[in-house]
Amino acid sequence: MAARAHPRTNSPASGIDTRLPWWALALPALAFAVLLLLIAGPGEAHAAPGDPALAHFVERIQQTLSH
C-alpha cells in the first residue's frame, strides 16, 4: 500500500514570518556608509570631478558629523 504524499506549503510550520522589513537592510547599509565617511576623514573623500552636487552632499555630511 502506497503512502499518501502530503502537499507542500510555502509557509513555515511555526507560523513565523521570515521576510525582512525594508529597514533591516537599509540601516546596516547606512551605518556602513557613515563608517566609511568617518574613516576617510575630511580631506580624503572626493567625488567625481564632473559631479559638484555629489561633492557638495559629501561635504555637508562631513560637516554634520564633525560638529
N, C-alpha and C positions, 0 to 999 in steps of 0.2 A: 504494500500500500504506500503510495507516494505521499509525502508530507506537503501540506499546503504552504505556498510561498506567501509571506506577509508583504504587503505593498510598502515600499519605502516612502518616507516622508522627508521633506526638506527641512522641517523644523526640528530642533534638538528635542530630545526626550524630556529634558528637565524644564523646558519652557523658558530658558534664559535667552534673551535677545543678544546675538553675537555681533550685530552691526555696531560700528563705532560712530559716535556723533562727529560732526564736521570739526569741532574744536579739538578733538582728540588728535588730529593730525596737524591742525593749524597752529596750535600753541607750541608744540615742540619745534616746528619749523621756524616760528617767530623767535623763540628763545635761541635757536642755533644762529640765526641771522644777527641777533643782538650780540651774542658772544663773539661772532666773527668781527663785528664792528669794534667791539671793545679790545680785542686782541690786536687788530690792525693799527689802532691808535689814530690820532687826529691827522697826522701828516702822511700816512701811508695809504689811505683809501682814496683811490682815484677812479672816476667814472670814465667812460669812453670819451674821446676828445670831441666828438660831434654831438654829444648829448648834455647840454648845460642844465636841463631840467633834472636829470638824474644826479648830477654833481651837486646841485643846489639841495636836492632832497637828502642826500647823504650828509651834507654839511649840517643841515637842520637837525638831523637825528643825532649827530655827534655833539652838537651844541646842547641839545636837550639832555643827553646822557651825561655831559660833563658838568652840568650845573647842579 
